[in-house]
Amino acid sequence: MLILTRKKDESIIIDDNIEIMVVGISEGKVKLGIKAPKDIEVHRKEIYEEIQKSNQEAANTKKIDFNALRKLFK
């Protein structure tokens, strides 16, 4: 893990196209601004973990019996 110290209005650059800037610091919280290309998804970690969990659950669902489904719509 790389650990950096930044002050308000200072930033870091990742891979030439992602900029993370400290836009505010107050009451023990840091507010970050993130500039990234539209094709790169940016999520808070807890949201990312929920998305991964949901995707895993969807992948583990039972297979659909298409023959039975066809019979229902005849």
C-alpha positions in Angstrom: 0.0 0.0 0.0 1.3 3.4 -0.9 0.6 6.1 1.7 0.7 9.7 0.8 0.2 13.0 2.6 -1.8 15.6 0.8 -3.2 19.0 1.9 -6.4 20.7 0.8 -6.4 21.4 -3.0 -3.5 18.9 -3.5 -4.0 15.8 -5.6 -2.6 12.6 -6.9 -2.6 11.2 -10.4 -3.2 7.5 -11.2 -2.3 6.0 -14.5 -2.3 9.4 -16.4 -6.1 9.7 -16.4 -7.4 9.5 -12.8 -7.0 12.5 -10.5 -7.9 12.3 -6.8 -8.0 15.7 -5.1 -8.5 16.7 -1.5 -11.3 19.2 -1.7 -12.0 19.6 2.0 -11.0 18.6 5.5 -13.3 19.1 8.5 -14.4 17.4 11.7 -12.1 14.4 11.1 -13.4 13.8 7.6 -11.6 14.2 4.3 -13.7 15.2 1.2 -12.2 13.8 -2.0 -12.9 14.8 -5.6 -12.3 12.2 -8.3 -11.8 12.9 -12.0 -11.8 9.7 -14.1 -12.9 8.7 -17.6 -16.6 7.8 -17.9 -15.8 4.2 -18.7 -14.1 3.8 -15.2 -16.6 3.0 -12.4 -15.9 4.7 -9.1 -17.7 3.5 -6.0 -17.3 3.8 -2.2 -15.9 0.5 -0.9 -19.1 -0.6 0.9 -21.1 0.0 -2.3 -18.6 -1.9 -4.4 -18.8 -4.9 -1.9 -22.6 -4.9 -2.2 -22.4 -4.9 -6.0 -20.0 -7.8 -5.9 -22.2 -9.7 -3.4 -25.3 -9.1 -5.5 -23.5 -10.2 -8.7 -22.3 -13.4 -6.9 -25.9 -14.2 -5.7 -27.2 -13.6 -9.2 -24.6 -16.0 -10.7 -25.6 -18.7 -8.2 -29.3 -18.8 -9.0 -30.8 -22.0 -10.2 -30.9 -22.6 -13.9 -34.1 -21.9 -15.8 -36.0 -24.8 -17.2 -36.8 -23.4 -20.6 -38.8 -26.4 -21.7 -41.1 -26.0 -18.7 -41.3 -22.2 -19.5 -42.3 -22.9 -23.1 -45.1 -25.2 -22.0 -46.5 -22.4 -19.8 -46.8 -20.1 -22.7 -48.4 -22.5 -25.2 
